[in-house]
Amino acid sequence: MKILLSNNDLNEALREVSNLGFVPTMGSLHKGHISLIKKSLRYCHKTIVSIFINPTQFNNKNDFKNYPRNNKEDLSILKKLKINYLYLPKVDDVYDFRRKSPIKLKKKDKILCAKYRKGHFEGVIDVMERLTNKIKPQKIYLGEKDFQQLFLIKKYNSKKYNAKIISCLTIRDSKK
């Protein structure tokens, strides 16, 4: 597993890669993430996983600050899975340019929990566009856990990128 800590590392590592599967995460990996990664490993020549806790999708700074971070455990899981690449960008690597115009959900998309999570989905769509643009995967593996999020990412990303978004069943850790 090659660990990529910057955009330069990312560009250098992926220069000649084709049939790349991408699993975006915010870390604290669990069975659901593992199932997505295994699917990518099965169907793609190479697999990259990102761990990036995206500050723009949190409405509350304390939620962002208190979001679980388990880097040591995550690295152990990813090594066992034998992924090809792990991208661990800093905020400045992901948000390295200012958008010309901010992402705004259409009124018809502000339903369900988007009505109550002001800015959350805009932050998710923004980070997914940025990561997709940097990584240039052929396939992106996402869980169906948050169906509205999956729908919006598909809707906004498919307009700009050729990456196929593969939706996968939600798998949860069993309760102890």
Secondary structure as the mmCIF struct_conf table of DSSP 4:
data_model
#
loop_
_struct_conf.conf_type_id
_struct_conf.id
_struct_conf.beg_label_comp_id
_struct_conf.beg_label_asym_id
_struct_conf.beg_label_seq_id
_struct_conf.end_label_comp_id
_struct_conf.end_label_asym_id
_struct_conf.end_label_seq_id
STRN STRN1 LYS A 2 LEU A 4
BEND BEND1 SER A 6 SER A 6
HELX_RH_AL_P HELX_RH_AL_P1 ASN A 7 LEU A 14
TURN_TY1_P TURN_TY1_P1 ARG A 15 GLU A 16
BEND BEND2 ASN A 19 ASN A 19
STRN STRN2 LEU A 20 THR A 25
BEND BEND3 GLY A 27 GLY A 27
HELX_RH_AL_P HELX_RH_AL_P2 LYS A 31 TYR A 43
BEND BEND4 CYS A 44 HIS A 45
STRN STRN3 LYS A 46 ILE A 51
HELX_RH_3T_P HELX_RH_3T_P1 PRO A 55 GLN A 57
BEND BEND5 ASN A 59 ASN A 60
HELX_RH_AL_P HELX_RH_AL_P3 LYS A 61 ASN A 66
BEND BEND6 TYR A 67 TYR A 67
HELX_RH_AL_P HELX_RH_AL_P4 ASN A 71 LEU A 81
TURN_TY1_P TURN_TY1_P2 LYS A 82 LYS A 82
BEND BEND7 ASN A 84 ASN A 84
STRN STRN4 TYR A 85 TYR A 87
HELX_RH_AL_P HELX_RH_AL_P5 VAL A 91 VAL A 94
TURN_TY1_P TURN_TY1_P3 TYR A 95 TYR A 95
BEND BEND8 PHE A 97 PHE A 97
BEND BEND9 LYS A 100 SER A 101
HELX_RH_3T_P HELX_RH_3T_P2 LYS A 107 ASP A 109
HELX_RH_3T_P HELX_RH_3T_P3 LEU A 112 LYS A 115
TURN_TY1_P TURN_TY1_P4 TYR A 116 TYR A 116
BEND BEND10 ARG A 117 ARG A 117
TURN_TY1_P TURN_TY1_P5 LYS A 118 GLY A 119
HELX_RH_AL_P HELX_RH_AL_P6 HIS A 120 ILE A 135
BEND BEND11 GLN A 138 GLN A 138
STRN STRN5 LYS A 139 GLY A 143
BEND BEND12 GLU A 144 ASP A 146
HELX_RH_AL_P HELX_RH_AL_P7 PHE A 147 ASN A 157
TURN_TY1_P TURN_TY1_P6 SER A 158 LYS A 160
HELX_LH_PP_P HELX_LH_PP_P1 ALA A 163 ALA A 163
STRN STRN6 LYS A 164 CYS A 168
HELX_LH_PP_P HELX_LH_PP_P2 ASP A 173 LYS A 175
#
